[in-house]
């Protein structure tokens, strides 16, 4: 996956990576 796919912010990419790691919504909120 490119570092910053077109149309996504840094934060959106970060959240997608966290979700891909299997983190919960609460864990994502803590980042």
PEMO-V172089 format. One record per run of one state. SS is the DSSP state (@ for helix, = for strand, . for the rest). FROM is the first residue (numbers start at 1). TO is the last residue. If there is no record, write none. Layout:
[[SS FROM TO] [SS FROM TO]]
//
This chain:
[[. 1 9] [@ 10 20] [. 21 24] [@ 25 29] [. 30 31]]
//
